Amino acid sequence: MGGRFLHAIRSNTSDGFEICPADGCAPCGINVKFALRKGFEHPILGRLAKFGEQQGLDIFGAEFIERPDARLVTYDLNATTNYNPAVEAEAGTSGTAAVAALLRNALFASRC
């Protein structure tokens, strides 16, 4: 978000692959397949930030698979995403608030 990493989530794929972390995408509006990935630090974050900057992307999410040999394989970049309120609450971050702040800053910067 504006070159800043917000948080990482882990997806439980033991009973199938679900691509949407938003609560509304799960049956009955409850999605327990996604959890905060605490302390996520990996060189991929720097590479993704550089890619976003090169492409002029201020807002995007990256999806990757962690292979058994610990390599990460990025398979999708999203210009928009659905946010998971439970994960955001635990992380202390808000994707929606970060988007709003980025847009507010761009608006005020364009006025000067």
N, C-alpha and C positions, 0 to 999 in steps of 0.2 A: 504494500500500500504506500505509494509515493516513495518507493525504494526501501521501505521498512518492513521487516518480517513481523507478522503479528503472532501467529501460533501455528502449531502443527497438530493434526489429529491422526489417530490410528483407527483404521477400519477393521472390524471383525468380519472376515469373509468365510468363517467356518461353515455357514449354511447358505452360501451364495454371495454374489458380488452385488452390493448396493452402492450406487454412485452418488446418491444425494444425501448429504448430512443434515439437511433441514428436518426439523421435527415433523412438519406437515407431509413429508414424503413417506413416512413410515405408517404402517397400519395403526389405526387408532390415534395417530398424532404423536406417538411416543417412539423415539428412535434411540435404541441402546447399542447400536452397532458402532457408534463412534465415540471415541474418548480422547481427551487431551493427551498429547504426547509431550510430557514434561521434559524440560531441559534439552530439547532437540537442537543440536548443533551439528552441522555437517557442511563440508565444502560446497555442496550443491546450492546452499543458500546464496553464497557469493556469486556463483555462476548464474543462478536464476536472476538475481538482482542486476547483474551486468547485462544479461539478455534483455530484461525488461527495459533498462535504460537505453540500450541500443535500438530497440524497437519502438521507443516512445510510449511504453505502457506504464501508466501510473497505478493502475489497479489490475491485479490478476492473481489468480490462485494456480498452483501447480499440483498435479497429481502424479505420484510415482509409486512404483512397486519396489520394495526392498527384497532383493534376491537372497537366497541362502548364503551366497558368498559375500554378503554385505554391500554389494553394488546397488545403487539406486538407478532405476530406469524410469525416466519421466515419460509419461504417455499422454498427458493432456495438460494444456494451459487454458484457463478460463478467464475471460475478460469480466465475467460476472459470476457470482456464486450464490449459494444459499448458506446462511449462517446458522449454526447450531447454538441456541441460547444456553444450553447446559455447559457446553465446552467453553463458550465465551465467558460465562460467569466464573468458571473455575480458573481460566487463564487470566482473567482480569482485563480482557480486551474485548472490543466490540467492532466487528467489521463494518456494521452500519454507521457507527459513530466515526470511524476512521474515514469512510467514504465522505460523510458529511463534512468533516474537517478539511479534507483535501479539496473538496468543491468550494467550501467557504474561503479557504486560502487562495484558491485560483481566482475566485470572484473578486476578492479585495485586491489582489495583485494586479488585476486587469484594470482597476479603477485608478490606479496611481500613474 
